Amino acid sequence: MIGNGMKWLRTLHIISASVWFGATVCIGVLAVIIFFNLGESDFLKAAPLIPNLYQKIILPIAIFTMIQGLVYGFFTRWGFFKYGWVLLKWIFTFLLIPCIGVGTIGQLFSVIDKVNTSGFNGGFSDGGLVLLFISLQILTMLIMIGISVFKPKSNYTTKQNSKTA
């Protein structure tokens, strides 16, 4: 893939990754609000929004972004193993999956069940694990963004600079 196709792919990848990251941060803010600022009845109304947001926003944009990564891997010179930072991004991407599914969504359903049976305490006593997993998602995505920007231990930037000189 060369020329305009590569520019479009890069632009779409940046936009979709930005939406994925931004939506995750917004869900994190929503989680803080529901665990620290709401009572039990409002919590039970608002908490199910988080899994819905993951299903309606995060899942489609994450799949779209990963498809772009596959296109990069198969149809460009980046490949999957040629550069260590590309492989590292794939490893982090697959680490996000249990962090989202088992971590955030699974723990949130456990908290909702707990609130239904024994009441709502709020704060970290109820939301600690959910907030931890959302924080891990945000941190992982920030690391991935940093890897994409700085391309550590890569000859790519050296090769690019020598082509333009």
C-alpha positions as CSV (number, residue, x, y, z in Angstrom):
1,M,0.0,0.0,0.0
2,I,1.5,3.3,-1.0
3,G,0.6,7.0,-1.5
4,N,-2.9,8.2,-0.8
5,G,-4.0,4.8,0.5
6,M,-1.4,4.9,3.2
7,K,-2.3,8.4,4.1
8,W,-6.0,7.5,4.5
9,L,-5.1,4.4,6.5
10,R,-2.9,6.5,8.8
11,T,-5.6,9.2,9.2
12,L,-8.3,6.6,9.9
13,H,-6.1,4.8,12.4
14,I,-5.3,8.0,14.3
15,I,-9.0,9.0,14.4
16,S,-10.3,5.6,15.5
17,A,-7.6,5.2,18.1
18,S,-8.4,8.7,19.4
19,V,-12.1,7.8,19.6
20,W,-11.3,4.5,21.4
21,F,-9.0,6.3,23.9
22,G,-11.4,9.2,24.4
23,A,-14.4,7.0,25.0
24,T,-12.4,5.0,27.5
25,V,-11.5,8.1,29.4
26,C,-15.2,9.3,29.3
27,I,-16.3,5.9,30.7
28,G,-13.7,6.3,33.4
29,V,-15.1,9.7,34.4
30,L,-18.6,8.3,34.3
31,A,-17.5,5.4,36.6
32,V,-16.0,8.0,39.1
33,I,-19.2,9.9,39.1
34,I,-21.4,6.9,39.7
35,F,-19.3,5.5,42.5
36,F,-18.6,8.7,44.3
37,N,-21.5,11.0,43.6
38,L,-24.7,8.9,43.4
39,G,-27.0,7.2,45.8
40,E,-28.0,3.6,45.5
41,S,-31.1,4.1,43.3
42,D,-29.3,6.4,40.9
43,F,-26.3,4.1,40.9
44,L,-28.5,1.2,39.8
45,K,-29.9,3.3,37.0
46,A,-26.5,4.7,35.8
47,A,-24.2,1.7,36.3
48,P,-25.6,-0.4,33.4
49,L,-24.7,2.5,31.0
50,I,-21.1,1.5,31.3
51,P,-21.4,-1.9,29.7
52,N,-23.8,-0.5,27.1
53,L,-21.2,2.2,26.2
54,Y,-18.5,-0.5,25.9
55,Q,-20.8,-2.5,23.6
56,K,-22.0,0.4,21.5
57,I,-18.9,2.5,21.2
58,I,-15.7,0.8,22.4
59,L,-16.3,-2.6,20.8
60,P,-17.0,-1.4,17.3
61,I,-14.2,1.2,17.2
62,A,-11.8,-1.3,18.8
63,I,-12.6,-3.8,16.1
64,F,-12.3,-1.2,13.4
65,T,-8.9,-0.1,14.8
66,M,-7.6,-3.7,15.0
67,I,-8.7,-4.3,11.4
68,Q,-6.6,-1.3,10.4
69,G,-3.7,-2.9,12.3
70,L,-4.2,-6.1,10.3
71,V,-4.2,-4.1,7.1
72,Y,-1.0,-2.4,8.2
73,G,0.5,-5.8,9.0
74,F,-0.5,-7.6,5.8
75,F,-0.4,-4.9,3.2
76,T,2.3,-2.4,4.2
77,R,6.0,-2.7,4.8
78,W,5.4,-2.5,8.6
79,G,4.5,-6.1,8.9
80,F,3.9,-7.8,12.3
81,F,7.4,-8.7,13.3
82,K,9.7,-6.4,11.4
83,Y,9.7,-3.8,14.1
84,G,9.6,-4.7,17.8
85,W,7.3,-1.8,18.6
86,V,4.6,-3.1,16.3
87,L,4.7,-6.4,18.0
88,L,4.6,-4.7,21.4
89,K,1.5,-2.8,20.3
90,W,-0.2,-6.0,19.4
91,I,0.7,-7.5,22.8
92,F,-0.7,-4.5,24.6
93,T,-3.9,-4.7,22.4
94,F,-4.5,-8.3,23.5
95,L,-3.8,-7.4,27.1
96,L,-6.6,-4.8,26.9
97,I,-9.2,-7.6,26.1
98,P,-9.2,-9.2,29.6
99,C,-8.8,-5.8,31.2
100,I,-12.1,-4.7,29.5
101,G,-14.1,-7.9,29.6
102,V,-13.2,-9.7,32.8
103,G,-12.0,-6.6,34.6
104,T,-14.2,-3.6,34.0
105,I,-17.5,-5.2,32.7
106,G,-17.3,-8.4,34.8
107,Q,-16.5,-6.5,38.0
108,L,-19.2,-3.9,37.3
109,F,-21.8,-6.7,37.0
110,S,-20.5,-8.1,40.3
111,V,-20.9,-4.7,42.0
112,I,-24.5,-4.3,40.6
113,D,-25.4,-7.8,42.0
114,K,-23.8,-6.9,45.3
115,V,-25.7,-3.6,45.5
116,N,-28.9,-5.4,44.7
117,T,-28.4,-7.8,47.6
118,S,-26.6,-5.9,50.3
119,G,-26.7,-2.2,49.5
120,F,-24.5,0.5,48.1
121,N,-21.5,1.8,50.0
122,G,-20.0,3.8,47.1
123,G,-16.5,5.0,46.6
124,F,-13.6,2.6,46.4
125,S,-15.3,0.0,48.6
126,D,-17.7,-0.8,45.7
127,G,-15.9,0.7,42.7
128,G,-12.2,0.0,43.5
129,L,-11.7,-2.9,41.1
130,V,-13.8,-1.3,38.3
131,L,-11.8,1.9,38.6
132,L,-8.5,0.0,38.7
133,F,-9.3,-1.9,35.5
134,I,-10.4,1.3,33.7
135,S,-7.2,3.0,34.9
136,L,-5.2,0.1,33.5
137,Q,-7.0,0.4,30.2
138,I,-6.2,4.1,30.0
139,L,-2.5,3.6,31.1
140,T,-2.1,0.8,28.5
141,M,-3.5,2.9,25.8
142,L,-1.3,5.8,26.7
143,I,1.7,3.5,26.5
144,M,0.5,2.3,23.1
145,I,0.2,6.0,21.9
146,G,3.7,6.7,23.2
147,I,5.0,3.6,21.3
148,S,3.3,4.8,18.1
149,V,4.7,8.3,18.4
150,F,8.3,7.5,19.4
151,K,8.7,4.1,17.8
152,P,11.4,2.9,20.3
153,K,14.5,1.0,19.0
154,S,13.3,1.4,15.5
155,N,15.4,2.0,12.4
156,Y,12.3,3.5,10.8
157,T,13.0,7.1,11.9
158,T,16.7,6.8,10.7
159,K,15.6,5.4,7.4
160,Q,13.0,8.1,6.9
161,N,15.5,10.8,7.8
162,S,18.1,9.4,5.3
163,K,15.5,9.3,2.5
164,T,14.7,13.0,3.0
165,A,18.3,14.1,3.2
